[in-house]
């Protein structure tokens, strides 16, 4: 097990190597995630609607 002081020094040096995204990058990425979530929700809504109507039509004809 490592010395706690040495562990903290190594941890700080590793954190210093991290390249953090800018505020703009975070905002743009977040907006893209929300936009794609909405687009996929709308897409799957219409796919579900199409499948449901198709099944209802099949069941009406053959049921």
N, C-alpha and C positions, 0 to 999 in steps of 0.2 A: 504494500500500500504506500502511496506517495505521500510526501510531506504536504500538509494542507497549504502552507505558504507557497510551495512550488506549484501545487495544483492551481491556485488562484492566479499566479503569474502566467502559467500556460493558458489558462482559460481566457485571461485578458488579451494575450497575444493572438489567440485564435479569433476572438471576437473582433479584434482590430483588422483582421484580414477580410472580414465580411464586407461585401459591397451592397449597401442598402439601397433600395429603389428610391427615386425622388418622389415627392408628393404628387407631381403630375403623372408619373408612371403608375402610381398606385390608383389614382383617380380614373385614369383611362382604362386600366385593366379591370377595375371594379365595374365601370360602366359597361364594358364589353361583356363581362360575365352576366350582368343583369339583362342586357339586351338579348344575348343569346338564349338565356333562360326563357324570356318572353317569346322569342321566335319559336323555340322548340315547343313551348306550351301550346301556342296557337297551332303549330303543325300537328302535334299529337291530338289536339282537340278535333281537328278536321279529319284526321285518319280514323279516330274513334267514331266520329259521326258517320263517316262513310261505311265503316264495317257494321255499325249498328243498323243503319238503314238497309244495307244489303242483306243482313241476316233477317230483319223483319220482313223484307220483301220475299225472301226465300221461304220463310215460315208461313207467310200469308198464302203463297201459291201452293205449297205442298202440305201445309198444316191443316 
